[in-house]
Amino acid sequence: MTGGEAEMDRARRLVASAERIVVLTGAGVSAESGVPTFRGEDGLWQSHRPEELATPQAFRRDPALVWSWYAWRRERVAECRPNEGHRALARLALLRDGVTLVTQNVDGLHTVAAEEEAEKLGVGPEPAIPWELHGSVFRLRCSSCEYREEHRVPEEPEPVEPLHCPECRGLLRPDVVWFGEMLPATALDGAFQAAREADLALAVGTSAMVHPAASVPLVTADAGGTVLEVNPDATPLSRVASLALRGPAGELLPELLSSEVTPQG
């Protein structure tokens, strides 16, 4: 078994003994579902790199170009499905009190998993809906006012030009955090509050290189809690983790959380 029997048993005990758990997930979880990382050669689109397009400056300079890139991204991501790691975390949050999910991913797969697992269980999905620290490619917001709307991949091809806000006629843009922008205050505050209150921070599939999101498990550690890492490779979080399970989340999480899928009294 990846990670070793003794390590898995110890990890299970950490999860079982924690009254409050905060979970931080990163790109590694979604990569197992086939979500492109949009880095390196795989990230090239019409000779552009993400760093050239995912900025407020790029949108002001050429909104149609940025809009077209995100339309292409949405189409590729929409083909992906939650994996067993997403589903195990959704079930944990739905069936156990005191679990908060936080994600750096913008693909919406945690929300899909929450909705699908909640339907199976006959409960509402809200406890498993994560704080999305970097936003979602399937949501739009106005570049001029506070308007937001869900935006799944339409049946017909998306327009080349950006849509306009129905309230102020400003340009709609993807509701994601671009390079040089601040993270949404409500999501960040909610994530840090959960981290401060958690007995256990579970860091899954994150490189722990992008801050302030990567600081979530560190907040738990600073407050006296325990950090458990699930990742194929060592990361900067490994030094503060009490235990690290090495392997893919889609394989390890169902095993780690298999005893945690019954309602807590």
C-alpha positions as CSV (number, residue, x, y, z in Angstrom):
1,M,0.0,0.0,0.0
2,T,1.4,3.4,-0.9
3,G,2.5,5.2,2.2
4,G,2.8,2.0,4.2
5,E,0.3,0.3,6.6
6,A,1.7,1.9,9.7
7,E,1.6,5.4,8.2
8,M,-1.9,5.0,7.0
9,D,-3.1,3.7,10.4
10,R,-1.5,6.6,12.1
11,A,-3.1,9.0,9.6
12,R,-6.5,7.5,10.2
13,R,-6.1,8.0,13.9
14,L,-5.2,11.7,13.4
15,V,-8.4,12.2,11.3
16,A,-10.6,10.2,13.7
17,S,-9.3,12.1,16.8
18,A,-9.7,15.6,15.3
19,E,-12.8,17.6,16.3
20,R,-12.3,20.2,13.5
21,I,-10.5,19.6,10.2
22,V,-9.5,22.1,7.5
23,V,-8.6,20.7,4.1
24,L,-6.5,22.6,1.6
25,T,-6.4,21.2,-1.9
26,G,-4.2,22.1,-4.9
27,A,-3.7,21.4,-8.5
28,G,-2.5,17.8,-7.9
29,V,-6.0,16.7,-6.9
30,S,-7.5,17.9,-10.2
31,A,-4.6,16.8,-12.3
32,E,-5.8,13.2,-11.5
33,S,-9.0,14.1,-13.2
34,G,-7.2,15.2,-16.3
35,V,-7.5,19.0,-15.6
36,P,-4.6,20.6,-17.6
37,T,-2.2,22.5,-15.5
38,F,-1.8,25.3,-18.1
39,R,1.9,25.4,-17.4
40,G,4.8,24.5,-19.7
41,E,4.1,23.5,-23.2
42,D,0.7,22.2,-22.3
43,G,-0.2,25.7,-21.2
44,L,0.5,27.3,-24.5
45,W,-2.5,28.7,-26.3
46,Q,-2.0,30.5,-29.7
47,S,1.6,31.1,-28.6
48,H,0.6,32.8,-25.4
49,R,1.5,31.7,-21.9
50,P,-0.9,32.0,-18.9
51,E,1.3,34.7,-17.4
52,E,0.6,36.8,-20.4
53,L,-3.1,36.4,-20.3
54,A,-4.2,36.0,-16.7
55,T,-3.7,39.7,-15.7
56,P,-5.9,42.7,-15.4
57,Q,-3.6,44.5,-17.8
58,A,-4.1,41.9,-20.5
59,F,-7.9,42.1,-20.1
60,R,-7.8,45.9,-20.5
61,R,-5.5,45.6,-23.5
62,D,-7.4,42.9,-25.3
63,P,-10.5,41.6,-23.6
64,A,-11.5,39.5,-26.5
65,L,-8.2,37.6,-26.5
66,V,-8.5,36.9,-22.7
67,W,-12.1,35.9,-23.0
68,S,-11.3,33.5,-25.8
69,W,-8.6,31.8,-23.8
70,Y,-10.9,31.3,-20.9
71,A,-13.6,29.9,-23.2
72,W,-11.1,27.4,-24.4
73,R,-10.1,26.6,-20.8
74,R,-13.7,26.1,-19.7
75,E,-14.4,23.7,-22.6
76,R,-11.4,21.6,-21.6
77,V,-12.1,21.6,-17.9
78,A,-15.8,20.8,-18.5
79,E,-14.8,17.5,-19.9
80,C,-13.2,16.4,-16.6
81,R,-15.0,14.7,-13.8
82,P,-14.4,14.6,-10.0
83,N,-12.1,11.7,-9.0
84,E,-12.3,9.5,-5.9
85,G,-10.2,12.0,-4.0
86,H,-12.8,14.8,-4.6
87,R,-15.6,12.4,-3.7
88,A,-14.0,11.2,-0.5
89,L,-13.5,14.7,0.7
90,A,-17.1,15.6,-0.2
91,R,-18.5,12.7,1.8
92,L,-16.3,13.6,4.8
93,A,-17.6,17.1,4.8
94,L,-21.2,16.0,4.3
95,L,-21.3,13.4,6.9
96,R,-19.1,14.8,9.6
97,D,-19.4,18.1,11.5
98,G,-16.5,20.4,11.8
99,V,-14.9,19.9,8.3
100,T,-14.1,22.9,6.1
101,L,-12.8,22.5,2.5
102,V,-10.6,25.1,1.0
103,T,-9.2,24.9,-2.5
104,Q,-6.7,26.7,-4.7
105,N,-8.3,25.2,-7.8
106,V,-10.6,27.1,-10.2
107,D,-12.1,24.1,-11.9
108,G,-15.2,23.7,-9.8
109,L,-14.7,19.9,-9.4
110,H,-15.1,20.0,-5.6
111,T,-18.5,21.6,-6.1
112,V,-19.6,19.0,-8.6
113,A,-18.5,16.3,-6.2
114,A,-20.4,17.9,-3.4
115,E,-23.6,18.2,-5.4
116,E,-23.4,14.6,-6.7
117,E,-22.5,13.0,-3.4
118,A,-25.1,15.1,-1.6
119,E,-27.8,13.9,-4.0
120,K,-26.8,10.3,-3.3
121,L,-27.1,10.9,0.4
122,G,-30.3,12.9,0.3
123,V,-28.7,15.9,2.0
124,G,-27.8,19.5,1.0
125,P,-24.4,20.0,-0.6
126,E,-23.5,23.2,1.4
127,P,-21.1,21.6,4.0
128,A,-18.9,20.3,1.1
129,I,-18.9,23.5,-1.0
130,P,-15.3,24.8,-0.6
131,W,-13.9,28.2,0.0
132,E,-12.5,28.9,-3.5
133,L,-9.4,31.1,-2.8
134,H,-8.6,31.6,-6.5
135,G,-12.2,31.8,-7.8
136,S,-13.8,29.7,-10.5
137,V,-13.6,29.6,-14.3
138,F,-17.3,28.7,-14.3
139,R,-18.3,32.0,-12.8
140,L,-18.2,35.5,-14.2
141,R,-18.0,38.8,-12.5
142,C,-18.3,42.4,-13.7
143,S,-15.1,44.3,-14.1
144,S,-16.9,47.5,-13.0
145,C,-19.4,46.5,-10.3
146,E,-20.1,43.6,-7.9
147,Y,-22.3,41.6,-10.2
148,R,-21.6,37.8,-10.5
149,E,-23.2,34.9,-12.3
150,E,-22.6,31.2,-12.9
151,H,-21.3,30.5,-16.4
152,R,-21.1,26.9,-17.4
153,V,-20.0,25.8,-20.9
154,P,-22.9,26.8,-23.2
155,E,-24.4,24.4,-25.7
156,E,-23.6,26.8,-28.5
157,P,-20.1,28.2,-29.1
158,E,-19.3,31.1,-26.8
159,P,-19.1,34.6,-28.3
160,V,-15.7,35.9,-29.3
161,E,-16.3,39.2,-27.6
162,P,-16.9,39.4,-23.8
163,L,-20.4,39.7,-22.5
164,H,-21.7,42.8,-20.8
165,C,-23.0,43.1,-17.2
166,P,-26.8,43.3,-17.1
167,E,-26.6,45.8,-14.3
168,C,-24.0,48.4,-15.4
169,R,-23.0,47.3,-18.9
170,G,-19.4,46.8,-17.8
171,L,-17.4,44.0,-19.3
172,L,-17.8,40.6,-17.7
173,R,-14.6,38.7,-16.9
174,P,-13.8,35.3,-15.4
175,D,-14.3,35.3,-11.6
176,V,-10.7,34.2,-10.9
177,V,-7.8,35.8,-9.2
178,W,-5.3,37.0,-11.8
179,F,-1.6,37.7,-11.3
180,G,-1.2,40.8,-9.2
181,E,-4.7,40.7,-7.7
182,M,-5.8,40.2,-4.1
183,L,-7.6,37.0,-3.0
184,P,-11.3,37.4,-2.2
185,A,-11.4,38.7,1.4
186,T,-14.5,36.6,2.4
187,A,-13.0,33.3,1.2
188,L,-9.6,34.1,2.7
189,D,-11.0,35.1,6.0
190,G,-13.2,32.0,6.1
191,A,-10.3,29.7,5.3
192,F,-8.0,31.3,7.9
193,Q,-10.7,31.2,10.6
194,A,-11.3,27.5,9.9
195,A,-7.5,26.9,10.0
196,R,-7.2,28.7,13.4
197,E,-9.9,26.6,14.9
198,A,-8.8,23.2,13.4
199,D,-7.1,20.4,15.3
200,L,-6.0,19.0,12.0
201,A,-5.0,20.6,8.6
202,L,-5.1,18.1,5.7
203,A,-3.0,19.4,2.8
204,V,-3.7,17.5,-0.4
205,G,-2.1,17.9,-3.8
206,T,-0.7,21.4,-3.2
207,S,2.8,22.5,-4.1
208,A,2.5,24.9,-1.1
209,M,4.3,27.5,-3.2
210,V,1.5,30.0,-3.8
211,H,0.7,32.3,-0.9
212,P,-1.3,33.3,1.0
213,A,-3.3,30.2,0.2
214,A,-0.4,27.9,1.1
215,S,-0.4,29.4,4.5
216,V,-3.7,27.8,5.6
217,P,-2.0,24.7,7.1
218,L,0.7,26.9,8.6
219,V,-2.0,28.8,10.5
220,T,-3.3,25.5,12.0
221,A,0.3,24.5,13.0
222,D,0.9,27.9,14.6
223,A,-2.3,27.5,16.6
224,G,-1.1,24.2,18.0
225,G,-2.8,21.9,15.5
226,T,-1.5,19.0,13.4
227,V,-0.6,19.0,9.7
228,L,-1.1,15.9,7.6
229,E,0.1,16.0,4.0
230,V,-1.1,13.9,1.1
231,N,1.2,14.4,-1.9
232,P,3.4,12.3,-4.2
233,D,6.3,14.6,-3.5
234,A,7.8,16.6,-0.6
235,T,6.8,20.3,-0.4
236,P,7.6,23.2,1.8
237,L,4.8,22.0,4.1
238,S,6.6,18.7,4.7
239,R,8.8,20.3,7.4
240,V,5.8,21.1,9.6
241,A,3.7,18.0,8.8
242,S,3.5,15.4,11.5
243,L,2.9,12.8,8.8
244,A,3.1,12.7,5.0
245,L,1.4,10.0,2.9
246,R,3.2,9.8,-0.4
247,G,1.0,9.0,-3.4
248,P,-1.9,10.2,-5.5
249,A,-4.9,11.7,-3.6
250,G,-7.4,9.7,-5.7
251,E,-5.9,6.5,-4.2
252,L,-5.0,7.6,-0.7
253,L,-8.0,9.7,0.3
254,P,-10.6,7.0,0.0
255,E,-8.5,4.7,2.1
256,L,-7.6,7.4,4.6
257,L,-11.2,8.5,5.0
258,S,-13.0,5.2,4.6
259,S,-13.8,5.0,8.3
260,E,-15.0,8.6,8.3
261,V,-18.1,8.3,6.2
262,T,-20.7,7.8,8.9
263,P,-22.6,10.7,10.5
264,Q,-21.1,11.9,13.8
265,G,-23.3,12.1,16.8
